[in-house]
């Protein structure tokens, strides 16, 4: 990349980022209905809602003229705690309802924030848009294809604004990386390395809260939605991330964030194939979901198997070395998203190129911008990425434009997620049938 091209790119990227994040009083006042307050309900008032979405919402609510009105949660304790939390954070007086039927029966709800159990997101998002409400829906969008198709179709058939909680799409550093890759200067992607590692036996455990949940204080049947009935289990309610079919654990929680950037940066809607291996190697605490996963995703044009690249994804909860890593590789070098650094690391050297009478290909080292490190800590609060994604959703509720993390982006990460889960559960090489929009394992449609 020449110095002139690099300077031009950084200038343009800076202008694009500024344009994407700027919001002034004049443009705001020019929007039809901009002065109408957007009355917002909370669906599911657990840890993610309280420690991330509510703070992010309140950072922008005054300027954007949004307000909390109501909390819907099946557990009475969370309803009571949620009211106290919103009021403590300066969110004003809010009321509580027992479930979403009662929520959408109200006439004072324009939009909702949804942060329920992983398997419930698509159902609750579909409920919202069919009730005529805009929605911010936490990721994953869906971990079954039936649910993914359900919410995608519901949003497409409505006029509602739905933002998915894959907040990298609203993060300036990732937006700069997207523009850089699209500029062509990086070259074709040949490999992506992704990790998400912690050493936390208590990750997704709630040992202090589980004893507090009693069946009579919630609605277990409503919690299950369309999953097969099984007796009440407070762990599966509160520690759902450890138990299939309520979550797949690592893929639902972490993979979707990272694989979403692959789809965004490349334009591929899903992998060509996925294989996976792993298991529960250390934390034998009754969980069903793996504590260690390695998966390989193959991407490229379906009509040309000789073009494309692999994503090598590894995640463990048993050793934190490596942390969160996202490194894109081309023949000319590397793009390290953790450091926001473009470098010649791994590029084609003059010596290696000369052996084949080729020209060397080495990217010049430079920073795309200020590094915005992604934390692997749990419940990091109103981090800048979630705040930016929430802001974008609010703006789109106002101007009725498609948000950064649209339902189509959510559908795309859901396909990759469903393929990964099928590979984990069957041990087969998994593909995707574009005609039927179904996952294929061992020659059979499995999702």
N, C-alpha and C positions, 0 to 999 in steps of 0.2 A: 504494500500500500504506500503510495508516494506521500511525501509530507504535505503536498498541496491537497491531495484527495483526503488525507486524514484530517487536516484542518477543516476542510469543507464539510466532511461528514460530521465532525464534532460540533461545528457551528449549527448545521441543519438539525442534528439530533437535539441540541440544546433548545433550539427554537421550537421543535416539535413537542418536546417535553413540556416546555413552558406553555405552549398553546393548549396542550392536553390537560394541564392542571390549573390553568388560570381561570378565575371566575370573578367578574367584577360586578358592581352594583348596576351598571348600565345594562349589561347583557341580561342580568337576572330580571330586572324590572321589565324588560321587553318581552318576556315570555308570558303567553296567555295563562292566567291562573297562578302566576308566580306569587301573588300575595295571599293565596288561599293556603291555609295551614294543612299540611298532610298529617292526618291523624293515624298513628301507627300502633299496631298490636304486636305483642311478643308471643311467639309460638315456641314453647319449650324454654324454660328458664333455668337451664343447667349451667355447668362451668363455662362452656364456650360462649354462651349468651352473655353471662354476667361479666366475664373477665376479658372479653374481646369485643363482641358486637355492640353491647350497650355503651361502653366507653367510646367506641368509634362513632356511634350514632350521635352521642351527646357532644362530641367535638364539633359537629357541623349542624346540629339541629337548630340552633338559634339563627344562624345566618341563612340557612336553607328553609326555615320556617316549617320544621317538622316537630312533632311532639308525640310522646308516648301516651297512650290512652288506656290500654288494657293488657293483661297478661293471661295467656291460656296455657295451663299446664295440668296434667292429670294428677299430679301429686300435690296434696294440699300444702305440704311444707314448702315446696318450691314456689307455690303461688305466694304464700306469706313472706318468704324470704325475698322473693323477687320484688314485691311491693316495697319492702324496706330498703332494698338495694337501690332501686331506681330513685326513690325519694332521697336517700343519702347522697347519691351522685348528682343531685340537682335536677332530676328529670321530672319533677312535679308529681302531683297526685295521680295515681293510676288505680284502676279497679282490676278485679280478677274474675275469671270465668273457669268453669271446670273442664271445658273441652272446646274444640273448634266449632262444633255445631252452635254452641252458645256464642262464640266469638263472632261468627259470620252472620248470626241473626241480628247483631247490633248494626245500627245505621251510622255509627260514628267512627268506623274503621275504613281507611282508604288504602292502607298498605300494611304489610307484616314483615317481620324478621323471623326466619325459621332456623332453629338450631336444635333439632330433635335427634333421636338416634339415627345412625347411618341408614338403616333400612327404611326409615320413614320419610326421608327427604323428598323423594319423588311424589309420594302420596300426598304429603302435606303441601308441596308446591302446586300440585294439580288442584287440590282443594281450593287453594287461594285464588288461582286464576279463574277457576270456574265460578267462584263467588265474586268475581269482578274486582279483585284486589291485586295491586302490584306486590312483588315479593323479592326479598333478598333471601336466597336459599343456600344454606351451608353445603359444602361438598362432603362426600361425593354426591353427584346428582342422582346416581342409581347404581346398584351393584347387581341388578338383573336386567336383561334386555327388555323384558316386558314393562318394567317400571320406567326404563329409559325412554322407550317409545311413548309411553303414556304421558309423561310430562312434556316431552318435546311436542307431541301432537296437541296437547292442551294449550301450550303457550302459543304455538303457531295458529291455532284456531281462535285465539283471543286477541285483545288489544292491550294486554297487560305487559308491564315492564318487569322482567325477571333477571336478576343478577345472581350468578353462581359464585360461591365463596372461594374461587381459585384466584386469590388476590394478586398473584404475580402479574396478571394481565393489566393491573392498574399501577404497577410499581415502575417508577421512572427508569431504574437500572435495567429492568427486563425490556422495557419499551425501547431503550437505546440499543440493547443487544439485538432485538428484533429488526430494527431499522438497519443496523450494521450488516446482519446476515442477508437481509433482502437487497442490500446495495450490491452484492456480488463480490465484494472485496475479500470476504473470508474464504470463498470457494465452496465447493460441494462438501457437505458434511459426510464424513466417512465413519465416524464413531462418536458415541456419547457415553460418558461414564457418569453414573448417578449413584449416590449413597445417601442413606439416612440412618445414622447409628447412634444409639444411646446405650447406657448401662444402667438400667432402671427396672429392678424387679417389681416396683410399684407403679410403673407406667400403666395408666388406664385402670389401676385398682382404686377402690374407694372403701377401704376397710373401716374407716371411722363413720361412714355414712350408711353403708349397707344395713347395719343393725337397726337403723332408724326407720327404714321403709317397711311398712306393714301393708298387707294386701287390702285391708279395709280402707286405707287412706289414699288409694289410687284406683285406677280402672285398668286392670290387667288385660282384659279382653280387648279393650279399645287400644291398648298399647301394642298388642300383637298385630293389629290391622288384618292383613290377609295371610300371615304366617300360620302354620299348623299350630293348633292349641297344645300347650304343655302347661303343667302346673306352675303356679306363681313361683318366681325365683328372683329375689331382690338383686342378686349379682347380675343376672342377665338383663335386668332393668337398668341398673346403675353402672355396671361394668360391661356394657354391651359390646364394646370394642374387642373384647376377648372371646366372644361367642358367636359363631356362625349359627343361624342365618341373620343375626342382628347386625353383624359387621364381618368383614374379612380381616380386620385388624390392620396390619401394615399396608396392604394395597389400598384399602378404603381411606386410611388416614393420611398416608404419606406419598404413596406412589402417584395418586391422582394429581397432586400439586406439581410434581416434577414431570410426569409424562405429558401433562397439559402443555408445558412449554415446548416440547418436541412438536406437537401438533401445530401450535401457534407459529413457531419459527419456520417450519417446513411446509405447512399447508396440507400435510397428509392427514386424512380424517381418522385413520386407525392403523395399527400394525398389520403387516402381511401375515405374521405368525408370532406365536409366543410359546416359549418353553419355560418351565420353572421347577425349582427344587428347594427343599428346606424342611423345617419341622420345629417341634418344641424341644430344644436341646438343653435348656438350663432351668427355665422357670416353670416347674411342674406344680402349678397351683390350682388345677382344675380347669384351666383355660382350654378352649378348642382351637384357637387361632395360633399360628406359628409365631415363635419369637425370633426366627431367622428365615430370611428369604433371599434367594438369588434367582433372577429371571432375565431372560434374554429376549428382546423385542426386535424383530426384523421389520424395517421400513423400506419402502421404495415403490416404484410404479408396478402395478399388478401385471402389466403386459411385458415387463422386462426384468427378470430375476437377476440380471447381471448389473443392475444399478440399484443403489440403496446404501443402507448402513445399519449397524446394530446399535441398540441401546442396551448396555449392560447395567442392570439395576441390582443393587445389593442393599439389604437393610437388616440390622440386627438390634436386639434389645439387650444383648449380653456383653457388649464391649463397645465403648464409645469412640474408639480410635477412628479417625477419618471424618467423624461428624457428618454434616450435610455437605455434599459435593455435587456440582453439576458442571461438567467440563465437556465442551463440544470440540471435536477434532476435525481438521481438514488436512489435505496434503501439505498445506503451507504452515500449519501451526495449530494453536489452541485458543479457545475462548473459555476462560475460567469465570463462571458466574459469581463465585464466592468473592473473588478479588476484583471483578469487573476488569479483567486484564486480558488483552489480546497479546499473544506472544508467538515467537517462532518455535516454541517447545514442540518437538516431534516433527518439525517440518522437513521438507526435502532438501538436504544439504547439497552443496556443490560437488562434493566427492561422490555421493550416492547418485546424483543426477548425471555426472560425467561418465560414470560407468556405462550408462545407457544412452549417452549422447543426447541428454535432455538438459533443459534449463532448470537451475535450482528454483525452489519455491519456498521462500521464507518470509513470513509476515513480520512487519516491524512491530516491536513492542510498544504498546501504548495503553493508557487507561481509557476505557469508554466513559468513565465518569466516576463520581464518588462511590466507593463500594458500599452496598447496603446488604450487610450480612444477614443471611437467613438463620434464625435460631432454631435449634432442635429442642429447646426447653418447652415444657408443657405450660399452657395458659399464660402466654407472654403479655397479655393485656392488649390495650389499643395500640398495637404496633403500627408503624407507618404504612405497611402494606395493606392491612385490614382497613385502616383509616382511609386510604386512597380509594380502595374498592367501594367502601361505603359512600364516600363522597361522589364517586362516579355514578353509583346507583341513584342517589338523590338527584343529581343533575339530570339523569335520564328520566326519572319520574316526572321532572319538571318539563323537559323539552321533548319527551316521548321518542328519543333516539335509542338505538340499540346499545346496550351497555357493553363495556369491555369484555366481561365474562358472560357471554350470552348463553342461552339454553342450548344452542348448537355446539358451543364449546363444551358445555357440560355433557351433552350427548356423546361427543367425540371421546372425552376422557372416560365416559362410562363404558364405551365399547372396549377400550384398552383394558379397563378394570375387569370387565366380565371375561375377557379373553385370558387375563392373568389368573383369575380365580378358577376358571375351567382347567387351565394348565396345572394349577396346584392340586386340584381335586381329582383329576384324572391321570395325571402323569403323562398325558399325550402332548404332541405338538398341535397347538390350537390355531385355527385359521378363522376367517370371517366370511360369511356368505353375503355379499352386497345386495343380491336380489331379494333375499328374504330378511335381511338385517338380523341374522342369527349367528351365534357363535358355533363353530364346528370343531368337535374333538373326536378322534377315532372314526372319522367319516360320518358322524351323527350330529344332528343339531342338538345342542345341550342347553342353550339359553337364548 
